[in-house]
Structures are given as C-alpha cells and as structure tokens.
Amino acid sequence: MPEPAAKSGSGLFLQFQTTKLRTATDVLAETGIAIDTKCSGGICGVCKCGLVSGKVEHQEFVLSKKQREDAVILCQSRAAEESGVVVDL
C-alpha cells in the first residue's frame, strides 16, 4: 500500500510496492490516488514522474537509459525489489 513519505514543493513523495501483474498506476488507483494517463501503454509519457529511490522494472518506450535514472512512467513500471520505490508525484 502506498505510504506518503514526505511532502515537497514539487509534489507528494509516495512509497509503494507492485507485483509482476500490477503496475504503479494500478497500485496507486487501488488506494484512491488517481494518476493521469493517456495511453496506458508506456508510449505517451503523460504519467511520467520523478524517481526518488528504489529499483524500477521499466516496461515503457518513452525514457532514455539516462532518464530512467531519475524518472518513471507509472502506467508500465513496476518495483524491481520487494522494498518498493519512492516517487515524486
């Protein structure tokens, strides 16, 4: 379940875990946090947000290798480890 980690001037930081079958947007929606998406396929980049910490399993086509170091496309991304990820919405 997502847990607010801190509030910053740029947004809300959230920590959450996913599974192989559920994306970040799935997990966040289940807890009442709606994320804007357009394509839900990892192509448009509408749901891009900052990656604060954690390893991500990227399954999208928008971000370059460099961009994946500090950003995530929520509709197609999953936490790569059980500890989850922290994102800046």
N, CA, C and O atoms as CSV, one atom per row, in Angstrom:
chain,resi,resn,atom,element,x,y,z
A,1,MET,N,N,0.839,-1.178,0.000
A,1,MET,CA,C,0.000,0.000,0.000
A,1,MET,C,C,0.883,1.239,0.000
A,1,MET,O,O,1.861,1.284,0.747
A,2,PRO,N,N,0.576,2.241,-0.806
A,2,PRO,CA,C,1.374,3.460,-0.835
A,2,PRO,C,C,1.345,4.176,0.499
A,2,PRO,O,O,0.308,4.250,1.160
A,3,GLU,N,N,2.478,4.693,0.880
A,3,GLU,CA,C,2.582,5.466,2.107
A,3,GLU,C,C,3.236,6.795,1.787
A,3,GLU,O,O,4.309,6.828,1.185
A,4,PRO,N,N,2.590,7.917,2.190
A,4,PRO,CA,C,3.253,9.202,1.996
A,4,PRO,C,C,4.569,9.210,2.742
A,4,PRO,O,O,4.609,8.888,3.930
A,5,ALA,N,N,5.636,9.570,2.071
A,5,ALA,CA,C,6.949,9.612,2.711
A,5,ALA,C,C,7.314,11.042,3.099
A,5,ALA,O,O,7.945,11.248,4.136
A,6,ALA,N,N,6.945,12.009,2.314
A,6,ALA,CA,C,7.245,13.406,2.595
A,6,ALA,C,C,6.498,14.272,1.608
A,6,ALA,O,O,6.128,13.818,0.524
A,7,LYS,N,N,6.279,15.497,1.974
A,7,LYS,CA,C,5.664,16.435,1.040
A,7,LYS,C,C,6.712,17.480,0.700
A,7,LYS,O,O,7.354,18.036,1.591
A,8,SER,N,N,6.886,17.747,-0.581
A,8,SER,CA,C,7.874,18.717,-1.024
A,8,SER,C,C,7.181,19.799,-1.826
A,8,SER,O,O,5.985,19.712,-2.105
A,9,GLY,N,N,7.938,20.816,-2.195
A,9,GLY,CA,C,7.375,21.879,-3.012
A,9,GLY,C,C,6.985,21.399,-4.392
A,9,GLY,O,O,6.118,21.998,-5.029
A,10,SER,N,N,7.609,20.327,-4.873
A,10,SER,CA,C,7.336,19.848,-6.222
A,10,SER,C,C,6.250,18.785,-6.276
A,10,SER,O,O,5.795,18.423,-7.361
A,11,GLY,N,N,5.834,18.287,-5.141
A,11,GLY,CA,C,4.788,17.271,-5.175
A,11,GLY,C,C,4.773,16.419,-3.942
A,11,GLY,O,O,5.366,16.763,-2.919
A,12,LEU,N,N,4.098,15.317,-4.042
A,12,LEU,CA,C,3.955,14.382,-2.946
A,12,LEU,C,C,4.852,13.183,-3.215
A,12,LEU,O,O,4.816,12.605,-4.301
A,13,PHE,N,N,5.657,12.810,-2.223
A,13,PHE,CA,C,6.503,11.635,-2.359
A,13,PHE,C,C,5.724,10.447,-1.822
A,13,PHE,O,O,5.166,10.508,-0.727
A,14,LEU,N,N,5.685,9.356,-2.596
A,14,LEU,CA,C,4.987,8.148,-2.177
A,14,LEU,C,C,5.887,6.939,-2.319
A,14,LEU,O,O,6.657,6.827,-3.272
A,15,GLN,N,N,5.778,6.036,-1.356
A,15,GLN,CA,C,6.482,4.762,-1.444
A,15,GLN,C,C,5.432,3.684,-1.669
A,15,GLN,O,O,4.401,3.668,-0.997
A,16,PHE,N,N,5.693,2.781,-2.617
A,16,PHE,CA,C,4.744,1.712,-2.885
A,16,PHE,C,C,5.466,0.496,-3.431
A,16,PHE,O,O,6.602,0.578,-3.898
A,17,GLN,N,N,4.770,-0.647,-3.359
A,17,GLN,CA,C,5.257,-1.901,-3.921
A,17,GLN,C,C,4.299,-2.334,-5.019
A,17,GLN,O,O,3.112,-2.009,-4.988
A,18,THR,N,N,4.819,-3.061,-5.974
A,18,THR,CA,C,3.989,-3.610,-7.049
A,18,THR,C,C,4.251,-5.102,-7.151
A,18,THR,O,O,5.098,-5.646,-6.442
A,19,THR,N,N,3.525,-5.752,-8.032
A,19,THR,CA,C,3.786,-7.155,-8.339
A,19,THR,C,C,4.032,-7.259,-9.836
A,19,THR,O,O,3.912,-6.271,-10.560
A,20,LYS,N,N,4.366,-8.422,-10.288
A,20,LYS,CA,C,4.602,-8.638,-11.724
A,20,LYS,C,C,3.360,-8.319,-12.560
A,20,LYS,O,O,3.476,-7.946,-13.727
A,21,LEU,N,N,2.185,-8.464,-11.971
A,21,LEU,CA,C,0.948,-8.283,-12.717
A,21,LEU,C,C,0.316,-6.910,-12.530
A,21,LEU,O,O,-0.620,-6.563,-13.250
A,22,ARG,N,N,0.810,-6.118,-11.572
A,22,ARG,CA,C,0.210,-4.809,-11.301
A,22,ARG,C,C,1.235,-3.703,-11.474
A,22,ARG,O,O,2.337,-3.758,-10.928
A,23,THR,N,N,0.845,-2.699,-12.245
A,23,THR,CA,C,1.719,-1.544,-12.465
A,23,THR,C,C,1.571,-0.552,-11.322
A,23,THR,O,O,0.717,-0.707,-10.449
A,24,ALA,N,N,2.419,0.470,-11.344
A,24,ALA,CA,C,2.346,1.520,-10.338
A,24,ALA,C,C,0.987,2.211,-10.361
A,24,ALA,O,O,0.425,2.490,-9.302
A,25,THR,N,N,0.445,2.494,-11.552
A,25,THR,CA,C,-0.865,3.152,-11.611
A,25,THR,C,C,-1.963,2.255,-11.052
A,25,THR,O,O,-2.911,2.756,-10.448
A,26,ASP,N,N,-1.858,0.948,-11.237
A,26,ASP,CA,C,-2.834,0.013,-10.665
A,26,ASP,C,C,-2.820,0.106,-9.139
A,26,ASP,O,O,-3.870,0.236,-8.509
A,27,VAL,N,N,-1.639,0.039,-8.558
A,27,VAL,CA,C,-1.492,0.062,-7.101
A,27,VAL,C,C,-1.975,1.393,-6.533
A,27,VAL,O,O,-2.687,1.419,-5.530
A,28,LEU,N,N,-1.594,2.483,-7.163
A,28,LEU,CA,C,-1.999,3.798,-6.671
A,28,LEU,C,C,-3.513,3.992,-6.791
A,28,LEU,O,O,-4.132,4.552,-5.886
A,29,ALA,N,N,-4.110,3.543,-7.882
A,29,ALA,CA,C,-5.561,3.673,-8.074
A,29,ALA,C,C,-6.334,2.893,-7.016
A,29,ALA,O,O,-7.383,3.341,-6.553
A,30,GLU,N,N,-5.822,1.733,-6.636
A,30,GLU,CA,C,-6.482,0.914,-5.624
A,30,GLU,C,C,-6.548,1.609,-4.271
A,30,GLU,O,O,-7.387,1.264,-3.439
A,31,THR,N,N,-5.680,2.575,-4.045
A,31,THR,CA,C,-5.676,3.298,-2.778
A,31,THR,C,C,-6.265,4.699,-2.917
A,31,THR,O,O,-6.153,5.517,-2.005
A,32,GLY,N,N,-6.889,4.970,-4.057
A,32,GLY,CA,C,-7.568,6.237,-4.244
A,32,GLY,C,C,-6.712,7.359,-4.813
A,32,GLY,O,O,-7.136,8.515,-4.813
A,33,ILE,N,N,-5.524,7.043,-5.294
A,33,ILE,CA,C,-4.649,8.051,-5.894
A,33,ILE,C,C,-4.731,7.910,-7.403
A,33,ILE,O,O,-4.161,6.986,-7.983
A,34,ALA,N,N,-5.442,8.828,-8.031
A,34,ALA,CA,C,-5.629,8.776,-9.480
A,34,ALA,C,C,-4.430,9.402,-10.187
A,34,ALA,O,O,-4.004,10.506,-9.847
A,35,ILE,N,N,-3.902,8.701,-11.154
A,35,ILE,CA,C,-2.780,9.173,-11.959
A,35,ILE,C,C,-3.288,9.405,-13.378
A,35,ILE,O,O,-3.896,8.517,-13.977
A,36,ASP,N,N,-3.041,10.594,-13.911
A,36,ASP,CA,C,-3.427,10.878,-15.287
A,36,ASP,C,C,-2.650,9.983,-16.241
A,36,ASP,O,O,-1.423,9.908,-16.180
A,37,THR,N,N,-3.365,9.315,-17.109
A,37,THR,CA,C,-2.750,8.514,-18.168
A,37,THR,C,C,-3.504,8.807,-19.461
A,37,THR,O,O,-4.683,9.159,-19.440
A,38,LYS,N,N,-2.828,8.661,-20.552
A,38,LYS,CA,C,-3.481,8.846,-21.846
A,38,LYS,C,C,-3.530,7.517,-22.585
A,38,LYS,O,O,-4.591,7.085,-23.036
A,39,CYS,N,N,-2.381,6.876,-22.704
A,39,CYS,CA,C,-2.326,5.656,-23.495
A,39,CYS,C,C,-2.353,4.383,-22.649
A,39,CYS,O,O,-2.805,3.341,-23.124
A,40,SER,N,N,-1.879,4.450,-21.415
A,40,SER,CA,C,-1.738,3.293,-20.520
A,40,SER,C,C,-0.847,2.205,-21.114
A,40,SER,O,O,-0.870,1.062,-20.658
A,41,GLY,N,N,-0.072,2.557,-22.118
A,41,GLY,CA,C,0.810,1.589,-22.761
A,41,GLY,C,C,2.278,1.958,-22.706
A,41,GLY,O,O,3.109,1.273,-23.303
A,42,GLY,N,N,2.614,3.028,-22.001
A,42,GLY,CA,C,4.011,3.417,-21.869
A,42,GLY,C,C,4.574,4.143,-23.066
A,42,GLY,O,O,5.787,4.139,-23.276
A,43,ILE,N,N,3.722,4.766,-23.854
A,43,ILE,CA,C,4.181,5.421,-25.073
A,43,ILE,C,C,4.114,6.948,-24.992
A,43,ILE,O,O,5.014,7.630,-25.484
A,44,CYS,N,N,3.063,7.490,-24.380
A,44,CYS,CA,C,2.842,8.945,-24.447
A,44,CYS,C,C,3.625,9.752,-23.425
A,44,CYS,O,O,3.973,10.900,-23.701
A,45,GLY,N,N,3.914,9.196,-22.257
A,45,GLY,CA,C,4.680,9.914,-21.234
A,45,GLY,C,C,3.862,10.795,-20.310
A,45,GLY,O,O,4.438,11.514,-19.493
A,46,VAL,N,N,2.537,10.766,-20.407
A,46,VAL,CA,C,1.684,11.610,-19.565
A,46,VAL,C,C,1.871,11.297,-18.077
A,46,VAL,O,O,1.815,12.210,-17.253
A,47,CYS,N,N,2.087,10.056,-17.722
A,47,CYS,CA,C,2.189,9.661,-16.314
A,47,CYS,C,C,3.631,9.643,-15.795
A,47,CYS,O,O,3.915,9.007,-14.780
A,48,LYS,N,N,4.520,10.322,-16.472
A,48,LYS,CA,C,5.916,10.397,-16.040
A,48,LYS,C,C,6.009,11.157,-14.719
A,48,LYS,O,O,5.353,12.183,-14.541
A,49,CYS,N,N,6.817,10.658,-13.806
A,49,CYS,CA,C,7.072,11.355,-12.553
A,49,CYS,C,C,8.504,11.089,-12.112
A,49,CYS,O,O,9.209,10.273,-12.706
A,50,GLY,N,N,8.917,11.774,-11.081
A,50,GLY,CA,C,10.277,11.636,-10.585
A,50,GLY,C,C,10.473,10.357,-9.797
A,50,GLY,O,O,9.583,9.931,-9.060
A,51,LEU,N,N,11.628,9.748,-9.951
A,51,LEU,CA,C,12.013,8.577,-9.176
A,51,LEU,C,C,12.951,9.046,-8.072
A,51,LEU,O,O,14.032,9.564,-8.355
A,52,VAL,N,N,12.550,8.870,-6.824
A,52,VAL,CA,C,13.340,9.318,-5.682
A,52,VAL,C,C,14.298,8.220,-5.243
A,52,VAL,O,O,15.483,8.474,-5.024
A,53,SER,N,N,13.781,6.991,-5.115
A,53,SER,CA,C,14.643,5.872,-4.728
A,53,SER,C,C,13.986,4.555,-5.106
A,53,SER,O,O,12.786,4.494,-5.373
A,54,GLY,N,N,14.789,3.511,-5.123
A,54,GLY,CA,C,14.315,2.182,-5.460
A,54,GLY,C,C,14.677,1.791,-6.879
A,54,GLY,O,O,14.992,2.634,-7.719
A,55,LYS,N,N,14.622,0.484,-7.126
A,55,LYS,CA,C,14.902,-0.041,-8.461
A,55,LYS,C,C,13.591,-0.310,-9.171
A,55,LYS,O,O,12.656,-0.873,-8.603
A,56,VAL,N,N,13.544,0.109,-10.435
A,56,VAL,CA,C,12.319,0.022,-11.224
A,56,VAL,C,C,12.496,-0.931,-12.388
A,56,VAL,O,O,13.543,-0.954,-13.036
A,57,GLU,N,N,11.461,-1.717,-12.649
A,57,GLU,CA,C,11.393,-2.549,-13.847
A,57,GLU,C,C,10.633,-1.725,-14.880
A,57,GLU,O,O,9.403,-1.676,-14.869
A,58,HIS,N,N,11.376,-1.081,-15.767
A,58,HIS,CA,C,10.775,-0.221,-16.791
A,58,HIS,C,C,10.263,-1.074,-17.948
A,58,HIS,O,O,10.998,-1.893,-18.497
A,59,GLN,N,N,9.006,-0.877,-18.312
A,59,GLN,CA,C,8.423,-1.598,-19.443
A,59,GLN,C,C,7.741,-0.612,-20.379
A,59,GLN,O,O,6.623,-0.841,-20.840
A,60,GLU,N,N,8.432,0.487,-20.649
A,60,GLU,CA,C,7.872,1.539,-21.490
A,60,GLU,C,C,8.853,1.904,-22.585
A,60,GLU,O,O,9.966,1.382,-22.645
A,61,PHE,N,N,8.419,2.816,-23.459
A,61,PHE,CA,C,9.213,3.166,-24.633
A,61,PHE,C,C,9.544,4.653,-24.709
A,61,PHE,O,O,9.993,5.133,-25.750
A,62,VAL,N,N,9.328,5.383,-23.623
A,62,VAL,CA,C,9.467,6.837,-23.631
A,62,VAL,C,C,10.827,7.300,-23.140
A,62,VAL,O,O,11.439,8.172,-23.758
A,63,LEU,N,N,11.305,6.742,-22.054
A,63,LEU,CA,C,12.506,7.244,-21.397
A,63,LEU,C,C,13.795,6.645,-21.956
A,63,LEU,O,O,13.862,5.460,-22.283
A,64,SER,N,N,14.802,7.485,-22.055
A,64,SER,CA,C,16.140,7.006,-22.430
A,64,SER,C,C,16.766,6.318,-21.211
A,64,SER,O,O,16.241,6.406,-20.102
A,65,LYS,N,N,17.863,5.653,-21.426
A,65,LYS,CA,C,18.563,4.994,-20.330
A,65,LYS,C,C,18.941,6.014,-19.249
A,65,LYS,O,O,18.807,5.734,-18.057
A,66,LYS,N,N,19.400,7.165,-19.654
A,66,LYS,CA,C,19.775,8.231,-18.717
A,66,LYS,C,C,18.553,8.730,-17.953
A,66,LYS,O,O,18.624,8.908,-16.737
A,67,GLN,N,N,17.435,8.958,-18.638
A,67,GLN,CA,C,16.223,9.446,-17.987
A,67,GLN,C,C,15.671,8.448,-16.971
A,67,GLN,O,O,15.053,8.847,-15.984
A,68,ARG,N,N,15.889,7.163,-17.206
A,68,ARG,CA,C,15.392,6.132,-16.293
A,68,ARG,C,C,16.088,6.168,-14.937
A,68,ARG,O,O,15.622,5.537,-13.988
A,69,GLU,N,N,17.191,6.891,-14.835
A,69,GLU,CA,C,17.890,7.016,-13.557
A,69,GLU,C,C,17.100,7.835,-12.549
A,69,GLU,O,O,17.219,7.613,-11.344
A,70,ASP,N,N,16.287,8.787,-13.028
A,70,ASP,CA,C,15.565,9.644,-12.087
A,70,ASP,C,C,14.110,9.924,-12.482
A,70,ASP,O,O,13.505,10.883,-12.003
A,71,ALA,N,N,13.563,9.090,-13.347
A,71,ALA,CA,C,12.162,9.241,-13.748
A,71,ALA,C,C,11.540,7.865,-13.965
A,71,ALA,O,O,12.237,6.864,-14.129
A,72,VAL,N,N,10.209,7.847,-13.961
A,72,VAL,CA,C,9.480,6.597,-14.143
A,72,VAL,C,C,8.168,6.897,-14.873
A,72,VAL,O,O,7.537,7.927,-14.635
A,73,ILE,N,N,7.770,5.990,-15.759
A,73,ILE,CA,C,6.472,6.043,-16.424
A,73,ILE,C,C,5.569,5.088,-15.651
A,73,ILE,O,O,5.705,3.869,-15.757
A,74,LEU,N,N,4.650,5.646,-14.876
A,74,LEU,CA,C,3.887,4.855,-13.910
A,74,LEU,C,C,2.989,3.791,-14.520
A,74,LEU,O,O,2.781,2.746,-13.904
A,75,CYS,N,N,2.449,4.025,-15.714
A,75,CYS,CA,C,1.489,3.067,-16.274
A,75,CYS,C,C,2.117,1.744,-16.699
A,75,CYS,O,O,1.404,0.759,-16.890
A,76,GLN,N,N,3.430,1.707,-16.847
A,76,GLN,CA,C,4.081,0.480,-17.295
A,76,GLN,C,C,5.245,0.055,-16.409
A,76,GLN,O,O,6.003,-0.841,-16.780
A,77,SER,N,N,5.397,0.675,-15.256
A,77,SER,CA,C,6.544,0.379,-14.395
A,77,SER,C,C,6.133,-0.392,-13.156
A,77,SER,O,O,5.018,-0.277,-12.647
A,78,ARG,N,N,7.082,-1.178,-12.701
A,78,ARG,CA,C,6.893,-1.983,-11.501
A,78,ARG,C,C,8.135,-1.867,-10.634
A,78,ARG,O,O,9.231,-1.611,-11.131
A,79,ALA,N,N,7.952,-2.058,-9.326
A,79,ALA,CA,C,9.105,-2.095,-8.430
A,79,ALA,C,C,9.882,-3.376,-8.718
A,79,ALA,O,O,9.297,-4.452,-8.841
A,80,ALA,N,N,11.196,-3.254,-8.823
A,80,ALA,CA,C,12.025,-4.411,-9.132
A,80,ALA,C,C,12.434,-5.187,-7.879
A,80,ALA,O,O,12.955,-6.299,-7.970
A,81,GLU,N,N,12.193,-4.590,-6.711
A,81,GLU,CA,C,12.543,-5.236,-5.444
A,81,GLU,C,C,11.383,-5.112,-4.468
A,81,GLU,O,O,10.544,-4.222,-4.601
A,82,GLU,N,N,11.339,-6.011,-3.482
A,82,GLU,CA,C,10.245,-6.019,-2.507
A,82,GLU,C,C,10.171,-4.736,-1.688
A,82,GLU,O,O,9.107,-4.391,-1.174
A,83,SER,N,N,11.277,-4.034,-1.562
A,83,SER,CA,C,11.282,-2.799,-0.777
A,83,SER,C,C,10.498,-1.683,-1.449
A,83,SER,O,O,10.214,-0.664,-0.819
A,84,GLY,N,N,10.146,-1.857,-2.711
A,84,GLY,CA,C,9.337,-0.887,-3.424
A,84,GLY,C,C,10.145,0.264,-3.966
A,84,GLY,O,O,11.374,0.212,-4.004
A,85,VAL,N,N,9.449,1.309,-4.387
A,85,VAL,CA,C,10.078,2.516,-4.916
A,85,VAL,C,C,9.424,3.733,-4.273
A,85,VAL,O,O,8.306,3.658,-3.765
A,86,VAL,N,N,10.134,4.845,-4.304
A,86,VAL,CA,C,9.591,6.125,-3.853
A,86,VAL,C,C,9.589,7.033,-5.069
A,86,VAL,O,O,10.608,7.202,-5.738
A,87,VAL,N,N,8.418,7.622,-5.349
A,87,VAL,CA,C,8.280,8.516,-6.490
A,87,VAL,C,C,7.823,9.890,-6.022
A,87,VAL,O,O,7.209,10.030,-4.964
A,88,ASP,N,N,8.132,10.892,-6.821
A,88,ASP,CA,C,7.693,12.263,-6.576
A,88,ASP,C,C,6.595,12.560,-7.574
A,88,ASP,O,O,6.863,12.800,-8.752
A,89,LEU,N,N,5.351,12.546,-7.103
A,89,LEU,CA,C,4.225,12.814,-7.977
A,89,LEU,C,C,4.120,14.293,-8.266
A,89,LEU,O,O,3.222,14.717,-8.993
